Amino acid sequence: MGLYKCEAVVLRAEPFSEADRLAVLLSPEIGKVRAVARGAQRGRGHLCASVQPFVSGSFVLWQGRSLDGITQVEVRTAHRGLSQNLEAMLAASYCCDLSDALTEERQEAQALHGALLAALGWIEANPDPAALPVALRWFELVALAASGFGPELVQCTACGSELGEPAARTGFSPQGGGVVCGDCAAEDEAVVWLSRNALRGLRYVAASPPAALAGVRVGPRTMAEMRAALDGLIGHILQRPLKSRALLDTLS
């Protein structure tokens, strides 16, 4: 039984048996790992408090045939503040679910791991519902880029023409993976239309760090267009809905 150590964040945790808990971890070096925490479901011991969604820390695991096992956790950040606000908790859950859905097991995830930690910290520090949409759009854009699915926001994905300064209305093709020129948009039945402000917003959010976006607010109509484009792209990639997103939408 080989032991190994890794930094990781808990994407989700659920009962595995009457006594044990199954956790899905995201490590920057190792990627996604499924591991069992023995005895954590009984509510006793340090693993019970440590193997919870949003917890980041240093994990000691043993290698198993199908599932690894968690033996020790040194918690770095528990993000307990997320549990104090339902909408913030659901937003954080969505970020974790999207990370889970976009990654395969045992594939390096440096960029995604860093983006997830930044998003969890951002949401915990700014739980105001008016601030959450910008945080979520930022994480979607960064997570998609880190996973190799970042949307093209400058060149037409169909013909390759440069779009440059946004027009009054620009098409976005979820199937094509980004913006399309007027001629190509006419041939795409699933095109999502973006106003000038919506495309500018996507470009700005995609290129900015969280520190530059913490105080940014986007009007509801513009945000709805930005969200529709990314929802379409994520839906095309995953081919299934995320439960946490549906719950967040219901609350909003």
Summary of the structure (lengths in Angstrom):
residues: 252
radius of gyration: 19.6
end to end distance: 47.0
largest distance: 62.7
contacts: 836
relative contact order: 0.12
helix: 43%
strand: 24%
